[in-house]
Amino acid sequence: MQDANSHLPIAIIGAGPIGLSAAVNLLASGLEPITFESGEQVGEHLARWGHVRMFSPWSYNVDPVAAEWLTPTGWQAPRADAFPTGAELLADYLQPLAALPEIASRLHTATRVTHVSRLQHDVLRSNGREEAPFVLRVSGPDGERDVLARAVIDASGTFQCPNGIGAHGIPALGELAAAERIAYGVPDITGKARDDYAGKTVLVVGGGHSAFNALQDLVSLAEQNPDTRILWGVRSATLHNVIRSPKDDELQERRALEVRIQQWLEDGRFEVVTNLAIEAIHPQGEQGARLVVESGSQRLPAVDRIIAATGFRPDLALLSELRVSLDPATQSPARLAPLIDPNQHSCGSVPEHGAAELTHAEPGLYILGIKSYGRAPTFLMRTGYRQVKSVVAALLDPDAVIPAPVCGATRSTANQASRQCEPSCG
């Protein structure tokens, strides 16, 4: 970055696993971070899906630099081959990391970043732009204020922006009005939300692993509450084989889940609706307590609840005054998009990547973690840690970052931290 701004911190948006990884890696490299988390605690989004067990083992989910900083405090690393839940990842790793004095003193929770710009520069103004520091408008317990930074790492994730279930990429007609009876993501079906699903008719929308997790919990619930009826709606024309991972898959928990769903599919534990393209949702019954889904010429049986396991998208509004270089389809950094486009790649074919693929027309801005993947659903936390390592190297030496060559070729120092051809999806 420019010498005139070298005294300013590097701002990190989001104190989840990738945001705190960025903070500890910056500190380890002699750089000064300041971290903003909109939630009341670190890993606020992790807490919301704490009941879900992850496909990736602990060895994937702990940043090596963070582990080095934690070990002298008496922290015991979890068993590398065990699979944590979201709650375990939060309690056994993220919260101890946030409690380190070096991290805690630079961490601001309950503080939301609402806008990011350049000092006295809107998105149109070019003269002197690169020399101007970033301005972050933050809103916290003491009101609004502006914070200057030499660089910005946006690791705010996508969990706050779930995709709707409408066929056109926008909410279906009636979807917003029915929001109280639609859960986005994977609700705690066998725990806190049990009463919402036990003995009810439930439609799960989506063909990915989030849908599989919801179906698994509903089957468990139905075994104890036989009146529970499970409908599964997918866009595909057929649904015969849901086992997508190879037998030697690195993420054996993922494959095990696929095998279970396949067996239950063959056993008829779900009522499957194919070619589902939801256009409208209509309330039915007393006070509209049930929902009827309309898909083309078909109307599904009335349901009590809908689980929308249809993924998430990045919230880009806070970056609207910056020159963000995004792919129009994936909404990921433009250079990264060809490597992760789900229309071209599947799990196992996405190469690792680094700072070169994460750069924008706005120097000093980096979008990391799952938000860097935009709408592509194939992200691993380990990938995010490698992104962090590469970006920190680039912040130390911006001239080292060059456009990334094909996998296997010689790379810059900043990119070597995370440029190996291996699976990066989960």
N, C-alpha and C positions, 0 to 999 in steps of 0.2 A: 504494500500500500504506500501512499504518498507519505513522505517524511513529516509533512505538516500535521498529519493526523495520527502519527505513531503513538502519541500519548493517550489516545482514546481506546476504550475497550472494544472487543469484538462482541457484538450482541447476538445472543442465542434466543430464538423464539421457541419455547416448548421445553419442559423439563421431564420428558419421557426418557426412555433408554438412550435414544440417539442424541437428544439435547444434552443430557448429562455426560454422555461419552464425549461430546464435543468440548464441554467445559473442562473435563479432566485432561483431555489430550492437549488442549490449549495451554493449560497450566503447566503440564509436563514439558511443554516446548518453550516455556518462558513468555507466553502471550497471556494477555489479560482478558478474561471473559466476563460478561454480565448476562445473567439468564433470567428470562421472564416466563412464568407459568401462569396461565389463566385460571387454573383450578386452585382449590384450597390446599392441595398437597401435590407433591411430585407424582408423576404417573397417574394423573386423574383418569385418563382413559383406560389404563390398565385396571383400575379399580372397578370399572363398569363391566369388564368381561373377566373378572377375577375367577369366576367359576369354570372357565374354559381351559382345558389342558392343551398346551401347545404341541405342535408337531415336532418342533426342533428341541433337542436336548439342551441342558445347561451349557454345554461346551460351545454352543452357537450363540448363547444369549448373554454372555458376560464379556465385556470389553477387556482385553488383556491388560491395558494400561490401568483401567479402573481396578482390576484385581490386584495389581501391584500396589496401588495406593491404599486399598482396603486391608491387605494382609497384615501390615504392622499394627492395626487397631485390634487384632484378635479375631477378625472376621474369618469364618470358615467357609471355604468355597464349597458349594453344593456338589454332590456327586455328578461328575461330568456327563454320564450317560443317562441320568434321570431326566424326566420330562416335567417341567414345572407348569402349574396353572398360572394364570395371570396374577392371582393374589399372591402366590409364592414368589413370583418374580419381583413383585412390588416389595413384599416384606423382607425377603432374604437377600435382595441385591440393590434395588433402586433406593429404598429408604436409607439403608446404611451408607450408600454412596452420597446421597444428598446431605447426610448428617456430618460428613467430613467438614471440619472448620473451613478449609480452603474453598469448598463448594458452597457451604451454607452462607458464608459471608458475602457471596456474589450472586445469591439466588433470591428472586422476588416472586413469591407465590401470590395468588389472588390478584394478579396484575396482568391485564390483557393488553397486548399490542394491537392497536386498532388501525394504524397506518404506518407505512414506511416510505420515506422519500429522501431526497438530498437537500442539504441546507440551502435554502433560497433557490431551489431548482425544482420546477415541476417536470413532468415527463417530457415536455416539449423542448425545454431549454438545454442546449448543448454546451455553450461557452463556459469553460471552467468546471464542467460537470464532474470529471474524474477527480479533481482536487477537492471537491466539496465533500464533507463527511456525511454519513447517513443520519437521518433524523427519524427516531422512532417515537410515535405518539403512544404513550402507555396510560392506561387507566387502572388505578389501584385503590387501596384503602384511603389514601390521602387525596384522591381526585386525579385529574389529568396532569401530565407533565410531558415534556419532550426530553429525550435522551439522545446524545450524539454518540456515534460509533464509527470506527474505521472500516468495519466490515459487518455483514449480517449473515447469520446462518439460520435459515428457517427450517426448523425441525418440528413444526407444529402438528404434523400428522394429518390424517383425513377423517378420523373417527367422528368428528363433529358434523360431517357432511355426508350422510348416507345417500345412496342413489334411491330414487323413487322406483316404483314398480310399473310405471306406465310404459307402454310399448314404444313410445316415441322418444324416450330419453327424458321426458318431463313427467311430472306426476300424472297419474291417471285421473280422469274426471271423477270427482268425489273422494280422491285419496286424502287430500288435506282435511276435509271435513270428517273423515273417518279415522283421523290420526290416533285417537285414544285407544283404538282397537287394533292398531298396527304396530308391531315391534320391529325395529330396524337393527340388523345384526343378529346376535345370538342371545336371546333373553335367558334369565336364570330359571329355566322351566321346571327343574326339580327342586328349586330352592325358594328364593324370595317371591318369584312369580308363579309359584305352583298353582295357586287358586285361580289364576287367569286361564289355565290350560287343562287342569284335571277335569275329565268328564265332558270336555268341550269338543267341538268340531274345529279343527285348526288347518289352515292352508299355509304351507311353506312354499315360498316362491324363490327359485334360484337353483342352479345346478352345480355350485361349487362346494368347497369344503365347509364354509359357514353353514350352508344348508344341511350338509351331512351332520354337522354337530347338533343342529336343532332337531333333525330327524331322530338322531340317536337318543337325545333326551326325551323326546316325545314317545318313543317306543318304550323306554324305561318307565315313563309315567303311565302309559297305557297298560303295562303289565300289572300295575297296582290299581288302576282305574279303567276297567274295561270299556266304559262308555266313551272313552277318548277316541275320537275319529281323526285320522291323519290323512290329509290330502297333500300331494306333492306336485307342484306345477313347474314345468320347465319349458323353455322356448323350443327346444329341439323337437324334431318330428318323431324320434324314437328314443327309448331309454332302456337299453338292454344290458349294457356293460358300463358300470361306473368305476371300474378299476383302471386307473390311468397311470399309476406309478409302476415302475419296473420292480421286479422281485428283489433286486439288489438296491432299491432306493435308499439313499442316505437317510431319509426321514421315514423310518419304519412305522412310526405312529400314524403317519398320514396314510400309508398303504393299508395298515390294519383297519383304519376307519373305513376306507373304501371297500375292503373285503366284507366288513360287517354290513354296510349299507347294501352291497350287492346281494348278500344272503337274505336280508330282510326284504329286498325287492322281489327276489324269487319266491319268498315265502308269502308274498302278498300282504305284508304288514302296512303298506301304504296304498292309497288309491292315487294312481298316477294320472296326471293331466298333461298331455304333450301339446305342442304347437300353441303354447299359452302366450298370448300377446294381449296383455290387459289394457283395455281401453277405458273402462269405467267401473266404478264401485258404487253399488246402490244400497242404501240402508233398507232393512226389512224388519217387520215385526214391531212390537211395542217399543216406542221410543227409539226405533232404529237400532235395536240391540244386536241384530245380526247383519251380515254383509253378504251381498251377492255380487260376484265378480263377473264382468262381461268381457269376453274375448272373442272378437269377431261375431260370428253367429251363435256361439255357444254361451250359455250362462251356467256357471258352476253351481253346485249345491250351496245353500246358505251356510256360512261359517260364523263362528263366534269370534275368532281371532285370525289375524294374518301375521305371519313372520316373513318380513322382507329381507332375505339373505342375498341381496343383490349388489353388494359391494359399496364402495365409498368413492368420493371424488375430492380433489383438493379445493380448499377455499383460497382463491387467489385475490380476493378483494383488497386485502391489506397491502398488496404489492402493486396496486393499480397505477401508482405514480413512479414506478421503476420500469426500466426497459428490460422486461423479462422475455427471454427467448424460449418459447414453448412450442412444442409440436401441436398442431391444431387438432389432432385426433386423440392422442394419449394424454395431452396436457402435462407432459413431462418435459424436462429440458430437451431442446431440439436435438442435440447430439446424442443424447441417451436413447431417444425414442426408437431408433431402428433396432437397438439391442433388446428391447423389452416389449415391443409391439405384440400383443397377444394374438393378433391376426397372423403373425409370422412365426412366433416363438411359443414353445410350450415349456413346462417345467423341465429343466435339465439342459436347455439350449441357450440360456441367457448368460453371456459372458460377464465376468466381473468388470467393474469400471471404476474410474477415479475422477479427479478434479477436472480433467480436460472435457469429459462428457457432461459435467455439471456446471460449466460456466455459462454466463449470460452476456448479453450486450451491455449489462450494467456491471462493470468490474467490482469485485468485492462482495457480490451477492451469490449465495449458494443455497439451494433448496436440497435438503438431505432427508434421508429416511424414507418412510413409505410415501410421503408427500412427493418425493422426487419421482416416484413411479406414476404419478398422476392417476389415471383410471386403470392402469394395468394392475392386475391382482396378484402378481408373482414376486413378492418381496420377502426377504429373510432379514432378521435383525443383524445377523453376521455381515450381510452385505452393507448395512448401514454403518457398522463399525469400521469397515474398510473404506467406505466413503469418507468418514470422518478423518481417518489417518491420512488419506490422500489430500483432502482439502486443507488440513492443518499444515502439511508440507508445502502446499501451494501458497498459503498465507505467509509462511516463512520466506519463501522465494518465489514470487509471482512469475518471474521470468522462466522458471523451470517447466511451466505448464505449456504443453504443445498439443495440437489436435491429436487425438488418440489414433494410432494405426490399428490394423487388424490384429486380433489376438495372436500372440506368438512373436511379434516383431519387437524391436528395441523400443523402450519407452523412457519418458522423462522420469527424473527422480520422484517428482510429486505423484506420478501415476503408478509407479512400481508398487506402492503400498497396497494397491487393491486391483491389480490387473492380471488376473489369471483366469484361464478358461475353465470354469466349473459351474455347477448349478447355483443359481441365486434366487430360486423361487420356493415358496412354501405354502 
